[in-house]
Amino acid sequence: MPFAVKPMITQCCMRRLYATNDQSVIESAKRFERKRCGHHELEQPLSTLECLKSCVDPKGSGVNSHRYIVAAQEPEIRNKMRRIPGVPLIYITRSVVLLEPMSGLSTDTRGRAEREKFREGIRGTRKRKRDTEDDTLVGEEVPGRARQDQEGPQVQKKRKRVKGPKGPNPLSVKKPKKRDNQ
């Protein structure tokens, strides 16, 4: 699945750029999509750190639910964003774009999630996208459904489709020539 990158800038950052009155920077920033941060009603725009934090982690729960990647040059912004798990950070040094290594908090969160998936696999509970009787195989446990081997009617076995011999590829077969009887 291809991923689309959509560069965004917050409304507060745009207001700060308009305050600097640097037309070249404003013109280049206008090309980006504006993230509606909801701070436009305030008399003064929020600081970049506060605005980004409210966009990346709106509920303060420590989760990057929208999966934003933060590109910031200021070290204090990057330090604060490292405290939110799952926020990749990008910055530029000597005209080279760098992606920071994963923070310790993000690594711990990922490890915790992986251990939980492993425990789920050991317990034997499987989650399926489709939970219908037609898809259930014999002997497979599906959550929320009891097996009826002992008590009630027997579990019906799903029949396998018998595959016969396959013919040649129709695209590689030479077409027969038509004969004209004159």
TAGIVEN-V666092 format. One record per residue. N is the residue number from 1. PHI is phi in whole degrees, 0 to 359 (999 if undefined). PSI is psi in whole degrees, 0 to 359 (NA if undefined). Layout:
n = <N/N>
phi = <PHI/PHI>
psi = <PSI/PSI>
//
This chain:
n = <1/2/3/4/5/6/7/8/9/10/11/12/13/14/15/16/17/18/19/20/21/22/23/24/25/26/27/28/29/30/31/32/33/34/35/36/37/38/39/40/41/42/43/44/45/46/47/48/49/50/51/52/53/54/55/56/57/58/59/60/61/62/63/64/65/66/67/68/69/70/71/72/73/74/75/76/77/78/79/80/81/82/83/84/85/86/87/88/89/90/91/92/93/94/95/96/97/98/99/100/101/102/103/104/105/106/107/108/109/110/111/112/113/114/115/116/117/118/119/120/121/122/123/124/125/126/127/128/129/130/131/132/133/134/135/136/137/138/139/140/141/142/143/144/145/146/147/148/149/150/151/152/153/154/155/156/157/158/159/160/161/162/163/164/165/166/167/168/169/170/171/172/173/174/175/176/177/178/179/180/181/182>
phi = <999/287/256/258/261/235/296/229/224/280/297/296/295/295/297/294/294/296/290/285/65/265/295/294/291/297/296/290/287/293/290/277/285/268/274/284/272/85/258/289/284/290/295/250/292/292/294/301/297/296/293/296/297/288/277/287/234/294/267/72/271/79/228/271/292/269/57/281/250/261/249/215/271/285/297/292/293/296/298/291/289/294/281/258/295/81/250/289/242/236/210/244/228/52/61/241/279/242/256/294/296/298/289/299/295/293/296/297/295/296/298/297/294/294/296/294/297/296/297/299/293/290/293/90/274/247/253/240/290/248/242/238/293/296/273/283/268/294/82/265/276/240/299/84/225/273/284/246/290/278/275/262/297/289/287/284/278/280/283/273/284/278/260/268/293/267/275/288/294/296/281/261/274/286/286/290/279/273/260/263/267/248>
psi = <120/143/137/135/128/98/133/156/142/161/323/319/322/320/322/323/320/329/330/334/30/102/324/319/319/317/319/327/336/339/338/154/142/129/121/104/344/9/11/342/340/148/315/139/150/162/160/320/311/319/314/320/321/335/317/316/76/328/354/22/356/32/133/77/331/358/50/150/127/127/112/142/332/126/327/326/316/322/317/322/335/338/352/118/142/22/104/143/136/141/168/131/122/49/24/126/126/138/120/150/159/137/161/322/320/321/316/318/317/316/320/317/321/319/322/320/320/317/321/321/324/322/340/2/127/143/133/150/316/130/71/160/329/328/347/130/160/134/0/131/131/130/142/3/126/147/148/35/309/314/297/209/154/153/128/137/140/127/140/141/127/125/130/185/142/146/179/161/122/338/339/357/135/136/142/145/141/133/133/117/107/NA>
//
